[in-house]
Amino acid sequence: MEAELVRRHHRHEPTENQCSSTLVKHIKAPVHLVWSLVRRFDEPQKYKPFVSRCVVQGDLEIGSVREVNVKSGLPATTSTERLELLDDNEHILSIKIVGGDHRLRNYSSIITVHPEIIDGKPGTLVIESFLVDVPDGNTKDETCYFVEALIKCNLKSLADVSERLATENVTQAID
């Protein structure tokens, strides 16, 4: 199933000076809860640990631009990102970085959220893929490793936040 979903939603065609990768995370929380966090283009800090602040210019719609402030410790302080796709039916979010003080040029990502059963309970399969230029002085492997490390951290945080919220919802329902 994962391979089919990747083939359907995560097709990138990197050129010679670009790298691309796809990462997968299984989350023990229902898809509606996970999607409620992922779809918030205007509030990525709800689960992305490196984001300290986000301001969206205008209404939240395709083409909207957000200015993201990055926490210290990363080789950047700001990122300007455009919403390319937000599909609440198919659970697809796509963004493109259009500016900022970092080295991620022509970066685009797609994140999709899919229902699955984990240990007999509703769970979520999250797939995130990206395409980015390899900066001068770096190799494809170095660039992919760096971006994959950031995405893995974001996906782990998404799982932690979603699973905590799912547990709180169950506890509240019992009370």
Order of alpha helices (4+ residues) and beta strands (2+ residues): alpha-beta-alpha-beta-beta-beta-beta-beta-beta-alpha
